[in-house]
Amino acid sequence: MKFGIIGLGYVGLATLCGLAKAGHEVIGVEKDQPRLRRLMSGHAPFHEPGMSEVLQDYADSITLTDNTADTNDVDYLFLAVGTPSKEDGSCDMTFVDAALSEINTKQKIVIRSTVPPGTTDLLSIMYPFHTFAIVPEFLQEGRALADVLKPNRVVIGSENLEISEELAGIYGRLGVPIVCTTPINAELIKYASNAFLATKISFMNDLSRLADKAGADIATIADGMGLDPRIGRSYLNAGLGYGGSCFPKDMNALLNVAAENELDLPVIRAAIQANDEQIAYVASKIEHRPNLRVAFLGLAFKPGTDDMRDAPSITLANHLRLREVEVVGYDPLAKWEYRQALTPEEALKGADVAILVTEWDELVNLKPEAFAGMRTKRLIDARNAWKYARDPEDVEYEGVGRMQGKTNTPSSK
Ligand SMILES: NC(=O)c1ccc[n+]([C@@H]2O[C@H](COP(=O)([O-])OP(=O)(O)OC[C@H]3O[C@@H](n4cnc5c(N)ncnc54)[C@H](O)[C@@H]3O)[C@@H](O)[C@H]2O)c1
């Protein structure tokens, strides 16, 4: 079959690579010229394992273009453009609208972008000549291609039985559970999944503040809770809170959709508030002092990616910079607008406090000697992940929710 993909970001490019690997002919449309040039040279424009290799190995079945009309003869057209937050937190549909307005032949359109509940039904009314389905994407950055090749489930939302069945046939080859449902259910499954994970994180962060005050260890609590299969251990790590291009915007969009339906979602609202408070809480661990210098170990919103969209490092840096704290950062891949060091040691040199912001392997395994160049050897482990926490030697160590400088025992994980 022949597929078109509009928008070659994390989701679009992963979709394109997955379809190419499955033996299909694919046409990818990307409007951002530097991104398109990089793709045409056979390289992914961001850090994602395996994608550049697919672009090179399957070059014969991949066409890259900036012209949507080149997709006129495809069997299916996948839409994977961004849906960022507007100022008021609602979902900005500008890219979706613009992409659809450029499609000038009757198409079977599969929406892969995260869109508010009701969108696919609305688009079916606005563009009656196309047939729409929504297949929300659940990939995690840093392992986007692996997740597309082996997702934990595929959700297909369409009012058109024929299309649902055809898509179930295409995705059926992955051998994973498939949920065929209405578009609005599919849209809400995506939002609910992200909101649930974000809320799990906020729940533990709330408790980490209590653990700090009460003299308990949140990592041990998480281990104990996680043994209950109804709870599970994943997403129970307390720390600096969630960030990235999805959770913050999707939480806000969900609140906004609720408001449009004259509803409040108090759990979601509280989870957002707890996330904001957690970053301020970590910032508050650093005292007011003139000429204070803080080294961030890690900048990306999570390890394995160079994506800085809505990274907690930026919010944390803004908190500190408001107090005229000098901030320098190191990350193996990600870049930011503030001072950046080329090695952890360079970032730590002359710093008064180090904050472990992103739990990259390289950073959680930093030996105590790496902190030797600091003015005062103090580490705030904002991810509770430093491997030497049990035996910090001469580094003054403090985790989040880990008994505030008492016996900081790391989790058994
Ligand atoms: N990044 C993730 O981890 C992830 C996971 C699941 C779902 N999603 C959702 O998928 C969607 C895309 O996310 P992303 O992170 O891949 O976004 P992205 O910003 O990385 O990529 C979107 C791409 O679309 C391109 N584009 C915009 N308008 C276009 C047009 N008219 N024609 C051609 N190209 C166009 C942009 O230039 C950009 O390269 C969003 O709705 C997001 O919420 C993202």
The ligand as a Tripos MOL2 file, in Angstrom:
@<TRIPOS>MOLECULE
LIG
   44    48     1     0     0
SMALL
NO_CHARGES

@<TRIPOS>ATOM
      1 N1          6.1890   13.7940   20.8360 N.am      1 LIG1
      2 C1          5.5580   12.8130   21.4550 C.2       1 LIG1
      3 O1          6.1300   12.1060   22.3170 O.2       1 LIG1
      4 C2          4.1290   12.5020   21.1290 C.ar      1 LIG1
      5 C3          3.5830   11.2770   21.5620 C.ar      1 LIG1
      6 C4          2.2500   11.0140   21.2610 C.ar      1 LIG1
      7 C5          1.4780   11.9460   20.6030 C.ar      1 LIG1
      8 N2          2.0290   13.1320   20.2290 N.ar      1 LIG1
      9 C6          1.1810   14.0790   19.5070 C.3       1 LIG1
     10 O2          1.4970   13.9970   18.1150 O.3       1 LIG1
     11 C7          1.4250   15.2880   17.5060 C.3       1 LIG1
     12 C8          2.7690   15.6220   16.8890 C.3       1 LIG1
     13 O3          3.7290   15.6730   17.9180 O.3       1 LIG1
     14 P1          5.2820   15.7650   17.5910 P.3       1 LIG1
     15 O4          5.9980   15.7670   18.8860 O.co2     1 LIG1
     16 O5          5.6160   14.7670   16.5530 O.co2     1 LIG1
     17 O6          5.3190   17.2330   16.9490 O.3       1 LIG1
     18 P2          6.5190   18.0020   16.2270 P.3       1 LIG1
     19 O7          6.3010   19.4220   16.4920 O.co2     1 LIG1
     20 O8          7.8130   17.3450   16.5770 O.co2     1 LIG1
     21 O9          6.2530   17.6950   14.6870 O.3       1 LIG1
     22 C9          5.2280   18.2390   13.9160 C.3       1 LIG1
     23 C10         5.7950   18.4990   12.5320 C.3       1 LIG1
     24 O10         4.7490   18.8610   11.6460 O.3       1 LIG1
     25 C11         5.2810   19.8160   10.7360 C.3       1 LIG1
     26 N3          4.1550   20.5180   10.0910 N.ar      1 LIG1
     27 C12         3.2920   21.4000   10.6500 C.ar      1 LIG1
     28 N4          2.3540   21.7710    9.7430 N.ar      1 LIG1
     29 C13         2.6250   21.0790    8.6050 C.ar      1 LIG1
     30 C14         2.0070   20.9990    7.3150 C.ar      1 LIG1
     31 N5          0.9090   21.7140    7.0110 N.pl3     1 LIG1
     32 N6          2.5470   20.1890    6.3830 N.ar      1 LIG1
     33 C15         3.6610   19.4710    6.6660 C.ar      1 LIG1
     34 N7          4.2970   19.5070    7.8680 N.ar      1 LIG1
     35 C16         3.7640   20.2850    8.8210 C.ar      1 LIG1
     36 C17         6.1620   20.6920   11.5970 C.3       1 LIG1
     37 O11         7.0790   21.4300   10.8390 O.3       1 LIG1
     38 C18         6.8230   19.6400   12.4950 C.3       1 LIG1
     39 O12         8.0230   19.1570   11.9250 O.3       1 LIG1
     40 C19         0.9750   16.2410   18.6110 C.3       1 LIG1
     41 O13        -0.4140   16.3570   18.5630 O.3       1 LIG1
     42 C20         1.3920   15.5260   19.8860 C.3       1 LIG1
     43 O14         0.6120   15.8790   20.9930 O.3       1 LIG1
     44 C21         3.3380   13.4240   20.4640 C.ar      1 LIG1
@<TRIPOS>BOND
     1     1     2 1
     2     2     3 2
     3     2     4 1
     4     4     5 ar
     5     4    44 ar
     6     5     6 ar
     7     6     7 ar
     8     7     8 ar
     9     8     9 1
    10     8    44 ar
    11     9    10 1
    12     9    42 1
    13    10    11 1
    14    11    12 1
    15    11    40 1
    16    12    13 1
    17    13    14 1
    18    14    15 2
    19    14    16 1
    20    14    17 1
    21    17    18 1
    22    18    19 2
    23    18    20 1
    24    18    21 1
    25    21    22 1
    26    22    23 1
    27    23    24 1
    28    23    38 1
    29    24    25 1
    30    25    26 1
    31    25    36 1
    32    26    27 ar
    33    26    35 ar
    34    27    28 ar
    35    28    29 ar
    36    29    30 ar
    37    29    35 ar
    38    30    31 1
    39    30    32 ar
    40    32    33 ar
    41    33    34 ar
    42    34    35 ar
    43    36    37 1
    44    36    38 1
    45    38    39 1
    46    40    41 1
    47    40    42 1
    48    42    43 1
@<TRIPOS>SUBSTRUCTURE
     1 LIG1         1 GROUP 0 **** ****
